[in-house]
Amino acid sequence: MEPLIKIFETDELVLEKIVHRKALDQSETGALVAEILAAVRGGGDEAVCAFTARFGGPELRPDQLRVTGEEIKAAYGLVEENYLGSLRLAIKNITDYHQKQQANSWFKTDENGAILGQLVRPLRRVGIYVPGGKASYPSSVLMNAIPAKVAGVREIAMITPPAVDGSLSPYTLVAAAEVGVTEIYKAGGAQAVAALAYGTASIPRVDKITGPGSIYVTLAKQQVYGQVDIDMLAGPSEVLIIADETADPAFIAADLLSQAEHDEMASAMLLTPCRELAGQVQEQVASQAAKLERCEIIKRSLAGYGAIVITGDIDQAFELANQAAPEHLELMLAEPFRWLFRVENAGAVFLGHYSPEPVGDYLAGPNHILPTGGTARFYSPLGVDAFMKRTSLIAYNGPALEQVGADVINLAGVEGFSAHANAVRIRLKNCSKERGKGDCS
């Protein structure tokens, strides 16, 4: 029988195939998304409801798009006490972590009297997309809403696909209520992104949209960027593990499988110089997968995007990992902190044998909305700064402008902007005049 996960000798082509999966489909899917966006921009709530029904959702009226207080109250009666306890622990940890990311406004006065600074302010209104429908993802609520709340965003509008009967998961609703989401709407897919970006009678437009979703959601976010800001273009999830001879093959297999169960496009990889460990992990993957509920999804994921790669040594493993720039990087090494300096590109790093990636998914504290598909080369995890904007501050007095005015005029002249130069020159003449009167401040 063919193994669920194959072992390869060091091969960068394998890495390229697995990590950099096919690019976003810009043809038929992109055209359909553009059609949906245009329809919602022109048709508002009615178009949102029509597309929701067209794509297998319930037939809603515009006045049913917004979740009511009664629905949220009822949701609390449908969740278990132990869920609430775990949820509140996660909220505390995630809030504590993100509070350390807060930035402050600042000013400084130069020797010439010029005052420079930066004004840091939160966005006023953001939209968070949370996948839903048949599934429940309260963790996505926390990871989107908490950094926005910490940043000081006043209005947090959550939008999530409803089930066929028009309901939303009580776990998702309770999570939203616990973190202070101000509005919740029932819609999914590209039509939900359009509603947030353009606004409708029921759903006021937002300044930024965050949160992962389907290919339709991702392409819609890409197409509305510029009308609103977005966090990133999220792709299928991925984990890359670097392990030495001290690693437990059962732990490695469990972590590979936890990633592979996301969907058939998820990537799960192990890089190790230990051939014996590679074989043991391969065996563990087969035995553990057979007992898991999402075994069929796991099989397809590992067949397409799973691999165990034998490297020459740990150094080479890090070279390959940095090329891959994985979303999640696990270091199952005897001394993981000693190797941390070798990490150049990764969304999140999990150090040691008892730091499985799912801890980060749910309640460790760092955000689980991470760059995928190699974009950790230039993207960062979602955080408080994603919900802040910075305004530059410049205040010159007369003497300060006199000190640099000639230089500004020179630079403006090189670029051919005589009016720029004149805006400085006219003030310098005034300073000269005022100096004769004993004042140029």
Secondary structure, DSSP 8 states (H G I E B T S, - for coil): ---SS-EEES-HHHHHHHHS------SHHHHHHHHHHHHHHHHHHHHHHHHHHHTT-----GGGSB--HHHHHHHHTTS-HHHHHHHHHHHHHHHHHHHTT----EEEE-TTS-EEEEEEEE-SEEEEE---TTS--HHHHHHHHHHHHHHT-SEEEEEE---TTS---HHHHHHHHHTT--EEEE--HHHHHHHHHH--SSS---SEEE----HHHHHHHHHHBTTBEES------EEEEEE-TTS-HHHHHHHHHHHHTS-TT-EEEEEES-HHHHHHHHHHHHHHHTTSTTHHHHHHHHHHHEEEEE-SSHHHHHHHHHHH--SEEEEESSSHHHHGGG--S-SEEEESTT--HHHHHHTSSS-S----TTGGGT-----GGGGEEEEEEEE--HHHHHHHHHHHHHHHHHTT-HHHHHHHHHHHHHHHHHHHTT---
